[in-house]
Structures are given as C-alpha cells and as structure tokens.
Amino acid sequence: MVKNSGFVIYTAPGRYEGLRIGICAGKSLGNAVKRNRLKRQIREIIRQLKKECVNRDMVIIARKGILDKDFSYMKQSLEVLVSRALAQ
C-alpha cells in the first residue's frame, strides 16, 4: 500500500497477463457527475502508464483532497505512487 494526500494504491502480483485495475470513488467525493469524471481521468492516466504495470492487480482509492486539484497534478501524483507501488 502506498498513499499520498490524493490517492491510496493497493497492489498485488497478478495471476493473469496484463493489468487489472479497480477504481474506488466514494460518495464523500461528491455527486455522481464528479465521481464519474474523476474515475475517467484516473483511467486515462493509468492507460498512459500501462506499459510499466504488467501482471499486476491494482486498486486505486481516491481521497477527498484530490477534487480541488487539476489534471496535471493528478497525473504527476499517480505516476509517483505507481512507481513506488511497483518498486515494492
């Protein structure tokens, strides 16, 4: 498990080829429109990082502090967390 102010990531070695992702955005983050937008943005960031994450299972949990940040901050934050998670 790795975390920062915006995200928590749980990882495990995957039993299947490729990357499996679970994204959790709870009701405390806002209404359905805000949660779905956040999940779409996370999926796009992970799609760009997919080459690094082979044979892994990941669960990404969004924290409330990420809502007021812009996309570039989210991308940088997730890149750092994913690299830390893969190093474990």
Residue frames relative to the residue before (quaternion, step in Angstrom):
aa qw qx qy qz dx dy dz
M 1.0000 0.0000 0.0000 0.0000 0.00 0.00 0.00
V 0.0001 0.7562 -0.6542 0.0125 3.52 -1.01 0.92
K 0.0038 -0.8171 0.5755 -0.0327 3.55 -1.07 0.69
N 0.0429 -0.7413 0.6663 0.0675 3.47 -1.41 0.32
S 0.7708 -0.3713 0.2243 0.4666 3.60 -1.18 -0.22
G 0.7547 0.4111 -0.2160 0.4634 3.61 1.12 -0.49
F 0.8252 0.1223 -0.0094 0.5514 3.58 1.05 -0.74
V 0.1570 -0.7046 0.6763 0.1468 3.50 -1.42 0.33
I 0.0708 -0.8031 0.5913 0.0208 3.60 -0.87 0.94
Y 0.1317 -0.7440 0.6524 0.0591 3.51 -0.95 1.03
T 0.0337 -0.8037 0.5941 0.0071 3.60 -0.89 0.89
A 0.0112 -0.7579 0.6523 0.0078 3.49 -1.33 0.50
P 0.5589 -0.5709 0.4535 0.3950 3.58 -1.13 0.47
G 0.3957 -0.7472 0.4894 0.2137 3.55 -0.91 0.91
R 0.4188 -0.6922 0.5270 0.2605 3.54 -1.14 0.63
Y 0.7273 0.3678 -0.2045 0.5422 3.57 1.26 -0.37
E 0.5774 -0.5608 0.4458 0.3916 3.55 -1.22 0.36
G 0.7361 0.4021 -0.3009 0.4537 3.54 -1.08 0.67
L 0.5432 -0.6079 0.4902 0.3084 3.49 -1.38 -0.19
R 0.1006 -0.7606 0.6378 0.0667 3.55 -0.98 0.88
I 0.1148 -0.8148 0.5683 -0.0032 3.55 -0.80 1.10
G 0.0641 -0.7383 0.6683 0.0642 3.53 -1.20 0.70
I 0.1147 -0.7956 0.5938 0.0360 3.56 -0.84 0.99
C 0.0977 -0.8004 0.5914 0.0131 3.55 -0.78 1.07
A 0.0631 0.7582 -0.6447 0.0744 3.54 -0.84 1.08
G 0.2408 -0.8275 0.4956 0.1079 3.56 -0.15 1.30
K 0.6954 -0.4956 0.3384 0.3952 3.53 -1.32 0.29
S 0.5697 0.6035 -0.3909 0.3981 3.59 1.15 -0.40
L 0.6006 0.5802 -0.3529 0.4221 3.59 1.25 -0.31
G 0.7035 -0.4214 0.2732 0.5028 3.58 1.15 -0.34
N 0.7335 -0.4024 0.2975 0.4599 3.52 -1.29 -0.29
A 0.7495 -0.4278 0.2663 0.4293 3.57 -1.31 0.18
V 0.6154 0.5576 -0.3509 0.4327 3.59 1.03 -0.72
K 0.6791 0.4818 -0.2867 0.4739 3.59 0.89 -0.92
R 0.6689 0.5026 -0.3064 0.4540 3.59 0.93 -0.89
N 0.6761 0.4895 -0.3003 0.4616 3.60 0.92 -0.85
R 0.6246 0.5251 -0.3403 0.4673 3.58 1.04 -0.71
L 0.6473 0.5185 -0.3097 0.4651 3.56 0.97 -0.89
K 0.6646 0.4952 -0.3090 0.4664 3.61 0.93 -0.84
R 0.6275 0.5210 -0.3404 0.4679 3.61 1.02 -0.70
Q 0.6558 0.5052 -0.3131 0.4655 3.58 0.97 -0.83
I 0.6444 0.5100 -0.3225 0.4697 3.60 0.96 -0.80
R 0.6403 0.5244 -0.3254 0.4573 3.61 0.96 -0.84
E 0.6541 0.5086 -0.3166 0.4617 3.59 0.98 -0.80
I 0.6430 0.5123 -0.3243 0.4679 3.60 0.96 -0.80
I 0.6764 0.4822 -0.2912 0.4746 3.59 0.90 -0.91
R 0.5982 0.5599 -0.3645 0.4424 3.60 1.05 -0.68
Q 0.6704 0.4867 -0.2916 0.4782 3.58 1.03 -0.76
L 0.7146 0.4251 -0.2413 0.5004 3.61 1.16 -0.57
K 0.3775 0.7938 -0.4353 0.1948 3.58 1.29 -0.13
K 0.6093 0.5893 -0.3567 0.3927 3.61 1.02 -0.70
E 0.6776 0.4998 -0.2859 0.4575 3.58 1.10 -0.70
C 0.7484 0.4291 -0.1896 0.4689 3.57 1.10 -0.72
V 0.1761 0.7969 -0.5610 0.1385 3.61 0.46 1.08
N 0.8513 0.1087 -0.1178 0.4996 3.55 -1.16 0.76
R 0.5166 0.6085 -0.4325 0.4193 3.57 0.89 0.97
D 0.2243 -0.6983 0.6573 0.1733 3.50 -1.34 0.47
M 0.0129 -0.8178 0.5736 -0.0442 3.57 -0.81 1.01
V 0.0979 -0.7403 0.6605 0.0782 3.51 -1.16 0.72
I 0.1191 -0.7913 0.5991 0.0256 3.56 -0.72 1.14
I 0.0997 -0.7877 0.6077 0.0204 3.55 -0.72 1.11
A 0.2886 -0.7612 0.5603 0.1527 3.56 -0.75 1.10
R 0.2581 -0.7549 0.5866 0.1393 3.54 -1.02 0.88
K 0.6780 -0.5343 0.3332 0.3791 3.53 -1.21 0.52
G 0.6236 0.5859 -0.3421 0.3883 3.61 1.05 -0.65
I 0.6201 0.5822 -0.3463 0.3958 3.60 1.18 -0.35
L 0.5360 0.6742 -0.3969 0.3173 3.62 1.16 -0.43
D 0.7377 0.4119 -0.2429 0.4765 3.59 0.96 -0.73
K 0.5616 0.5910 -0.3880 0.4298 3.61 1.26 0.16
D 0.4629 -0.6716 0.4963 0.2971 3.57 -1.19 0.46
F 0.7334 -0.4613 0.2889 0.4073 3.55 -1.35 0.29
S 0.6575 0.5196 -0.3286 0.4356 3.61 0.91 -0.81
Y 0.6267 0.5139 -0.3369 0.4791 3.60 1.07 -0.68
M 0.6478 0.5164 -0.3203 0.4595 3.58 0.96 -0.87
K 0.6501 0.5235 -0.3183 0.4495 3.56 0.94 -0.87
Q 0.6724 0.4891 -0.2967 0.4697 3.58 0.86 -0.94
S 0.6541 0.5239 -0.3056 0.4519 3.57 0.95 -0.88
L 0.6899 0.4673 -0.2839 0.4745 3.60 0.89 -0.88
E 0.6091 0.5494 -0.3573 0.4467 3.60 1.03 -0.70
V 0.6609 0.4977 -0.3036 0.4725 3.58 0.93 -0.89
L 0.6849 0.4890 -0.2957 0.4522 3.59 0.88 -0.91
V 0.6510 0.5082 -0.3284 0.4584 3.58 0.95 -0.80
S 0.6524 0.5019 -0.3249 0.4658 3.59 0.95 -0.79
R 0.6440 0.5007 -0.3209 0.4812 3.61 1.05 -0.72
A 0.6549 0.5155 -0.3131 0.4554 3.57 1.00 -0.82
L 0.6777 0.4854 -0.2951 0.4669 3.60 0.98 -0.77
A 0.6277 0.5457 -0.3318 0.4451 3.58 1.16 -0.53
Q 0.5963 0.5833 -0.3682 0.4106 3.61 1.17 -0.39
